[in-house]
Amino acid sequence: MRFRRLVLASNNAGKLAELAALVAPFAIEVLPQSAFAVSEAKEPHITFVENALAKARHAAAHAGAPALADDSGLCVEALDGGPGVRSARLAGESASNEANNKRLVELLHDVDDRRAHYYCVLVLVRRADDPQPVIAEGEWHGEILRVPRGRGGFGYDPLFWLPQLGCSAAELPAERKNELSHRARAFGRLVERLREIG
């Protein structure tokens, strides 16, 4: 990466911690958009990529620096890919993680097909009007538990079961999650794209 400073277009503490850890090896000064008094961007779109692009452009415009935005969520097979872009609002606007998890358990109460995946799209813009945003995506597949397990992570991690590891995402150490997650996979692809661009 050729940037000395990067604005993370998010005020979500969990996302900020994960993205900051992923960017750390590149010796880039990473600042949350709150450091520039940037408000949360509106996310009116029905796709992750459109919302991420809107957030990245919004942060870059107000901070005057390259910006990296993430839009991610949980996609459940039995819910036709839902809650998707509404993952943070499944139980209503400004719902807590606990409320969203409880609502998901309710929706899947009598459902046998528990397959789900986390999806993440990262968008990096060099400036607000960048005509060639760098876009990368990642998926992390698992199943939805009936009862939460673990206290780590955030979002739906206590319900996100990883059969191959025999634990929930919330039971993984943060370092291990940052190697395996949808966000880590998207970030790896973002780095590849930036190297291709030069």
C-alpha positions, 0 to 999 in steps of 0.5 A: 500500500502506498498510503501514509494515512488511511481513514477507516469509514466506520464508528463500529468499535468491533470493525475498527479493531479488526480492520486496524489489526489487519492494516497494522503490518503495513506501517500506515497511520490508521484513523477512525473517521471520528477523528475527523468528526465524520458522521455516519454515512447513510446506507440506503442500498440493498447491496453490500458493495453500494453501501461500502462505496457510499461510506468510503466516498463520504469519509474521504470527502470529509477527511480529505484522505484515502478511505477504507470502508467495509460493509458486511453482514450475515447471510442465512440460507433459510432466510433467502440470504437475510438479514444481509445488509440489515444484519445490524438492524434485524431486531430494529433500528439501533438494536443491540447485538444481543437483541439481533442474536435473539431475533435470529434464534426466533426466526430459525426456531423450527428450521433445520437448515442452519447454513449461513455465511458472513460476507464482507466487501471492502472498498478503498478510495484514494479520494472522494471522486476516485473513478477506480475504487479498489473493491475486494470481497470475502466469505466465511461459511458456517452454521447458526447455533440454537444457543449462543456460545462464547464471549469474544468477537461481536455481532452474530459471532456467538451464534456462528458455528464453525464445524471444521473447528468445533467452536463458535466465532465468539470462542476464537481468539481475536488473532485467530479470527483475524486469520480466518474471517470474511473480513480477513479474506476480503483484506487479503484480496484487497492487498492482492488488488493493490499489488496488481495496480502497483 
